[in-house]
Amino acid sequence: MLDQITHLFRLRTILDEGSLRRASEKLNVTQPALSRSLAQLEQYFGQPLVTRHARGVVATPFGQRVLSVSNRIERYWEIAEHELRNEAMQEKAVMRVGGGPIWRSGILSGVLSELQKRYPRLVIEFTTLVYGKTVRDLDEGRLDVAFGGVFNDSGSSLRMERIRLTQVHNHVMAREDHPLFTTGQAGSKPDLKRLGDYPWIVYSELPTYREMTEHAVTEHIGSRPEIRFVCQNLLSVLTMLQHSDCLCVLPDLSVGAFSAPRIVPIPGAFGPSTAEVGMIFRTELNDWAPLKTLVALSRERFGISEPG
């Protein structure tokens, strides 16, 4: 078993470097030894893992699948090794957390801070999710847990645990003292006929918000919105809303931390648009203590009682 893991890790370096020579230099292992590892893996799996060409080697389609599995195995081994050695060695562990834009806007700050207090030797790497790559990054160990849309991958991986935490509701947003509010205050009846009179911001980090602005809003107000800003950064979008008469389609969870003036939804300006959001992680991590604590803290953040 350990020999096979060694061969798999060598295969990854060979493919990362694109040649046996460069992999040999990086690993400080002879080229014949790497060739034997590659041959043993190909014999074990019964099919080629690499294709050789003049400039080096590239993975076959099956070799790419083997590489994906080996990445996941390596990450699982890192976590298991830490659990086995931690008591004696007091080593640091790493948790790789990815978050969509609304989670990075402040929702997870308290949760992750409390997690780190409970596990002082845990290093939390909180990174941005790459649209369309979340499940693959989880599957291959580049992420341990992701916060975002948990049911939008069509169940593509049975190795993933999905925990629903809440719903996101999308609205047309404006500052609370926007001229649309007849009395100048949030909660007053807005003049929806004037939605087309104001400039719009397209929040473009996720494609769905561009689509909602350009199509759903157009259908609702009967004219194309006058788009003046297209911005990927959520903080910048919220700041521009505070300091202008712009309107923008945003998720409700993204605006809670902003005040003076607050960013508020415009009632009736948009049809119902919701999405299930929460956390997703590999089932093999179910028993990892820091992850179990993260799940409990996340449930607590949204007022969800522990199951059963």
C-alpha positions as CSV (number, residue, x, y, z in Angstrom):
1,M,0.0,0.0,0.0
2,L,2.7,2.5,1.0
3,D,4.7,1.6,-2.1
4,Q,1.7,2.4,-4.3
5,I,1.3,5.7,-2.6
6,T,4.9,6.5,-3.2
7,H,4.5,5.6,-6.9
8,L,1.4,7.8,-7.1
9,F,3.2,10.8,-5.6
10,R,6.0,10.3,-8.0
11,L,3.5,10.2,-10.9
12,R,2.1,13.5,-9.8
13,T,5.6,15.1,-9.9
14,I,6.3,13.6,-13.3
15,L,3.1,15.1,-14.7
16,D,3.5,18.4,-12.9
17,E,7.0,18.8,-14.3
18,G,6.2,17.4,-17.7
19,S,9.4,15.2,-17.9
20,L,11.2,12.5,-16.0
21,R,14.4,14.5,-16.0
22,R,12.9,17.5,-14.2
23,A,10.9,15.3,-11.8
24,S,14.1,13.5,-11.0
25,E,15.9,16.7,-10.2
26,K,13.0,17.9,-8.0
27,L,12.6,14.7,-6.1
28,N,16.3,13.9,-6.0
29,V,15.5,10.4,-7.3
30,T,17.2,8.8,-10.3
31,Q,15.3,8.7,-13.6
32,P,15.5,4.9,-13.7
33,A,13.7,4.8,-10.3
34,L,11.0,7.1,-11.6
35,S,10.6,5.0,-14.8
36,R,10.2,1.8,-12.6
37,S,7.6,3.6,-10.5
38,L,5.7,4.6,-13.6
39,A,6.0,1.1,-15.1
40,Q,4.7,-0.6,-11.9
41,L,1.7,1.7,-11.8
42,E,0.9,1.1,-15.4
43,Q,1.2,-2.7,-14.9
44,Y,-0.9,-2.4,-11.7
45,F,-3.7,-0.5,-13.5
46,G,-3.4,-2.4,-16.8
47,Q,-3.2,0.7,-19.0
48,P,-0.9,3.6,-19.9
49,L,-0.9,6.6,-17.6
50,V,1.3,8.9,-19.7
51,T,2.0,9.7,-23.3
52,R,5.6,10.4,-24.3
53,H,6.5,13.0,-26.8
54,A,9.6,14.9,-27.8
55,R,9.3,17.5,-25.0
56,G,8.4,15.1,-22.2
57,V,5.2,13.4,-21.0
58,V,1.5,14.3,-20.6
59,A,-1.2,12.4,-18.8
60,T,-3.5,10.1,-20.7
61,P,-7.2,10.5,-19.8
62,F,-6.9,7.6,-17.4
63,G,-3.7,9.0,-16.1
64,Q,-5.5,12.3,-15.3
65,R,-8.1,10.3,-13.3
66,V,-5.3,8.5,-11.4
67,L,-3.7,11.9,-10.7
68,S,-7.0,13.3,-9.4
69,V,-7.4,10.4,-7.0
70,S,-3.7,10.6,-5.8
71,N,-4.2,14.3,-5.0
72,R,-7.2,13.4,-2.8
73,I,-5.2,10.6,-1.1
74,E,-2.3,12.9,-0.3
75,R,-4.6,15.4,1.3
76,Y,-6.4,12.8,3.3
77,W,-3.0,11.4,4.4
78,E,-1.8,14.9,5.5
79,I,-4.9,15.2,7.8
80,A,-4.6,11.6,9.1
81,E,-0.9,12.0,9.8
82,H,-1.5,15.2,11.8
83,E,-4.2,13.5,13.9
84,L,-1.8,10.6,14.6
85,R,1.2,12.8,15.4
86,N,-0.4,15.8,16.9
87,E,-0.4,14.8,20.6
88,A,3.3,14.1,20.6
89,M,4.6,16.6,18.1
90,Q,2.2,19.5,18.6
91,E,2.3,20.1,14.9
92,K,0.1,22.7,13.1
93,A,-2.8,21.5,10.9
94,V,-4.2,23.3,7.9
95,M,-7.8,23.6,6.9
96,R,-8.5,24.8,3.4
97,V,-11.8,26.7,3.3
98,G,-13.3,28.3,0.2
99,G,-16.0,30.8,0.2
100,G,-18.3,32.4,-2.3
101,P,-18.7,36.2,-2.3
102,I,-21.4,36.5,0.2
103,W,-19.5,34.3,2.7
104,R,-16.4,36.5,2.3
105,S,-18.4,39.6,3.0
106,G,-18.3,38.9,6.7
107,I,-20.7,36.0,7.3
108,L,-17.9,33.6,8.2
109,S,-15.6,35.9,10.0
110,G,-17.0,35.1,13.5
111,V,-17.3,31.4,12.7
112,L,-13.7,31.0,11.6
113,S,-12.4,33.1,14.4
114,E,-14.2,30.9,16.9
115,L,-12.9,27.8,15.2
116,Q,-9.3,29.0,15.4
117,K,-9.8,29.8,19.2
118,R,-10.9,26.2,19.8
119,Y,-8.0,24.8,17.7
120,P,-5.1,27.2,18.3
121,R,-2.7,25.2,16.2
122,L,-5.1,25.1,13.2
123,V,-4.1,27.3,10.3
124,I,-7.2,28.3,8.2
125,E,-6.6,29.1,4.6
126,F,-9.7,31.0,3.5
127,T,-9.7,31.4,-0.2
128,T,-12.0,32.5,-3.1
129,L,-14.0,29.8,-4.9
130,V,-13.2,29.5,-8.6
131,Y,-16.5,29.5,-10.4
132,G,-17.2,26.1,-12.0
133,K,-14.2,24.4,-10.2
134,T,-15.5,24.0,-6.7
135,V,-16.4,20.3,-6.8
136,R,-13.1,19.4,-8.6
137,D,-11.0,21.4,-6.1
138,L,-12.8,19.6,-3.2
139,D,-12.4,16.2,-4.9
140,E,-8.7,16.7,-5.4
141,G,-7.9,18.1,-2.0
142,R,-7.2,21.7,-2.9
143,L,-10.2,22.6,-0.7
144,D,-11.5,20.8,2.4
145,V,-14.8,22.6,2.7
146,A,-16.6,25.1,0.5
147,F,-19.3,27.6,1.4
148,G,-21.7,28.5,-1.4
149,G,-24.4,26.9,-3.5
150,V,-24.5,23.4,-2.2
151,F,-27.0,21.8,-4.6
152,N,-26.0,23.4,-7.9
153,D,-23.6,20.6,-9.1
154,S,-26.4,18.1,-10.0
155,G,-24.9,15.7,-7.4
156,S,-21.9,15.1,-9.6
157,S,-19.8,13.6,-6.8
158,L,-21.2,11.0,-4.4
159,R,-18.2,11.5,-2.1
160,M,-19.5,15.0,-1.1
161,E,-21.5,15.8,2.0
162,R,-23.8,18.8,1.6
163,I,-25.3,20.7,4.5
164,R,-27.9,23.3,3.8
165,L,-27.6,26.3,6.0
166,T,-30.0,28.9,4.6
167,Q,-31.6,30.4,1.5
168,V,-30.3,33.4,-0.4
169,H,-32.9,35.8,-1.7
170,N,-31.9,38.1,-4.5
171,H,-33.3,41.7,-4.7
172,V,-32.8,45.0,-6.4
173,M,-30.8,46.9,-3.8
174,A,-30.3,50.6,-3.1
175,R,-29.2,52.8,-0.2
176,E,-31.9,53.4,2.4
177,D,-32.3,57.1,1.5
178,H,-32.5,56.6,-2.2
179,P,-34.8,59.0,-4.1
180,L,-37.0,56.0,-5.1
181,F,-38.4,55.9,-1.6
182,T,-41.1,58.6,-1.6
183,T,-40.4,59.7,1.9
184,G,-36.7,59.3,1.7
185,Q,-36.7,56.3,4.1
186,A,-36.4,52.6,3.7
187,G,-39.8,50.9,4.1
188,S,-41.7,53.6,2.4
189,K,-43.5,52.7,-0.9
190,P,-41.0,53.1,-3.8
191,D,-42.1,54.4,-7.2
192,L,-41.3,51.4,-9.3
193,K,-42.1,53.2,-12.5
194,R,-38.9,55.1,-12.0
195,L,-36.6,52.1,-11.8
196,G,-35.4,52.8,-15.3
197,D,-34.5,56.4,-14.4
198,Y,-31.4,55.4,-12.4
199,P,-28.0,54.0,-13.3
200,W,-27.4,50.3,-12.5
201,I,-24.4,48.3,-11.3
202,V,-23.8,44.8,-12.6
203,Y,-22.3,42.6,-9.9
204,S,-20.2,40.3,-12.2
205,E,-18.3,37.9,-9.9
206,L,-21.1,35.3,-10.5
207,P,-22.6,35.1,-14.0
208,T,-26.1,34.8,-12.6
209,Y,-26.2,38.4,-11.4
210,R,-25.2,39.7,-14.8
211,E,-28.0,37.6,-16.3
212,M,-30.6,38.8,-13.8
213,T,-29.7,42.4,-14.3
214,E,-29.7,42.3,-18.1
215,H,-32.7,40.0,-18.7
216,A,-34.9,39.6,-15.6
217,V,-34.8,43.2,-14.7
218,T,-35.4,44.2,-18.3
219,E,-38.5,42.0,-18.4
220,H,-39.7,43.4,-15.2
221,I,-39.4,47.1,-15.8
222,G,-40.1,47.0,-19.5
223,S,-36.9,48.7,-20.6
224,R,-33.2,47.9,-20.6
225,P,-31.5,49.2,-17.4
226,E,-28.8,51.8,-17.9
227,I,-25.7,50.0,-16.8
228,R,-22.9,52.3,-15.7
229,F,-20.7,50.0,-13.7
230,V,-19.7,46.3,-14.1
231,C,-17.7,45.2,-11.0
232,Q,-16.5,41.9,-9.7
233,N,-15.7,43.0,-6.2
234,L,-18.7,42.9,-3.8
235,L,-17.2,45.4,-1.4
236,S,-16.7,47.9,-4.2
237,V,-20.3,47.4,-5.4
238,L,-21.7,48.0,-1.9
239,T,-19.6,51.1,-1.4
240,M,-20.8,52.5,-4.8
241,L,-24.4,51.8,-3.8
242,Q,-23.9,53.8,-0.6
243,H,-22.5,56.8,-2.4
244,S,-24.6,57.0,-5.5
245,D,-28.2,56.6,-6.8
246,C,-27.3,53.3,-8.5
247,L,-29.3,50.2,-8.2
248,C,-28.0,46.6,-8.2
249,V,-29.3,43.0,-8.0
250,L,-27.6,41.4,-5.0
251,P,-28.2,38.6,-2.5
252,D,-29.7,39.7,0.8
253,L,-27.0,38.1,2.9
254,S,-24.4,40.3,1.4
255,V,-25.6,43.6,2.7
256,G,-26.2,43.0,6.4
257,A,-22.8,44.4,7.6
258,F,-23.2,47.8,5.9
259,S,-24.7,50.8,7.6
260,A,-24.8,54.6,7.4
261,P,-26.5,54.4,5.0
262,R,-27.8,50.8,5.0
263,I,-28.3,48.9,1.7
264,V,-31.9,47.7,1.5
265,P,-34.1,45.8,-0.9
266,I,-36.7,47.7,-3.0
267,P,-40.0,46.0,-2.3
268,G,-41.7,44.7,-5.4
269,A,-38.9,45.5,-7.8
270,F,-38.0,42.0,-8.6
271,G,-39.7,38.6,-8.8
272,P,-38.8,35.8,-6.4
273,S,-35.3,34.5,-6.9
274,T,-33.8,32.2,-4.3
275,A,-31.0,29.7,-4.0
276,E,-30.0,27.1,-1.4
277,V,-26.6,27.7,0.2
278,G,-24.5,26.0,2.7
279,M,-21.3,24.0,3.0
280,I,-19.9,21.0,1.1
281,F,-17.0,18.7,1.9
282,R,-15.6,15.2,1.2
283,T,-17.4,12.5,3.2
284,E,-14.0,11.1,4.3
285,L,-13.5,14.2,6.5
286,N,-16.7,13.5,8.5
287,D,-14.8,12.4,11.6
288,W,-12.1,15.2,11.5
289,A,-12.6,17.1,14.7
290,P,-12.0,20.6,13.4
291,L,-14.4,20.0,10.5
292,K,-17.1,18.7,12.9
293,T,-16.7,21.8,15.0
294,L,-16.9,24.0,11.9
295,V,-20.2,22.3,10.9
296,A,-21.6,22.9,14.4
297,L,-20.5,26.5,14.5
298,S,-22.0,27.1,11.0
299,R,-25.3,25.6,12.1
300,E,-25.3,27.8,15.2
301,R,-24.6,30.9,13.1
302,F,-27.8,30.3,11.2
303,G,-29.9,29.1,14.2
304,I,-30.0,25.5,13.0
305,S,-30.2,22.8,15.8
306,E,-28.0,19.8,15.5
307,P,-29.7,16.8,13.9
308,G,-31.2,14.0,16.0
